[in-house]
Amino acid sequence: MNSIKFNFSHPVSGRARLLQLTPKTNNCRTLAINSKEDNTIEIPVNDCQCGKWKLELSWEYEGRDFSHQEEFEVEN
């Protein structure tokens, strides 16, 4: 898996956090996200270490705050 892709019905601008769920690690990355014209966001995960991760998206649209969370696993 090289990336996680999302298609929205509206423009999205906010942040994505990648947190590794492996015990005894503090591996965390924060990325700015912006869907631009096509309302699509692609989060690169190709440089994430093997193991379980949690993706947290947060953004604002028309004055309202939104968020999405999901877990995924990176394998060899």
N, C-alpha and C positions, 0 to 999 in steps of 0.2 A: 504494500500500500504506500503510495507516494503522497497522497493528500486526501482530505475529507472535504467534500463539496456540498454546498447548500444553495438551493434556489429559493429566493424570497419573492413575494408578490409586491414588494415595495423596496425602495432604496434602503440600504443598511450601512450605517457607519458607527463603529464602536470599538470593542476590543475582544480578543480571544485569549484565554489562558489555557495552557497545557500543563497539567500537573501529573507527574509520574506517581502511581499508586503503590509502588514497591516499597516495603518497609525500609526504614533507615536511609531514605534518599530525600533530598530537598530539590529535586530537579523540577524546575518550573520556568515556563517562558510566557511572556505576554507579548501579543502582537496587535497592532492596529489593523482593523478590518474596514473595508470600504467596497461596496458592491458596484459602485460607478453606474454605468448605463444599463447593464444587463441584469441587475439584481442578483448576481451570483457571487458567492464567496468561496474561495478555495484555501483551505488551511494546510500548509505543507507539514507533513509528519515524517518525511523520508529520513530526517536526521535524528529522530527520536530513538532512544535506546530500546532494546527489546524489553517487553513487559507490558503491564497494564497502565493505561493512562486515562485521565479524565479531561474532557474538553468543556470549557465554560465560555459561552458567548454572552455578551451583554451589549445592548444597543438601545438607542432612543429613536422613536418614530412618532411624529406629530404630537410631541409633548408627553408621550407615554414611555415608560421604561419596560424593556423586554429582556428575557434571558432564556437560555437553552443550555442544558447539560447533557452530556452523554459520555459513556465509557467506551473505550476501544482498546484493542491489544495489538502491539507490534511484534511480529514474529521474525525470525531470521530470514 
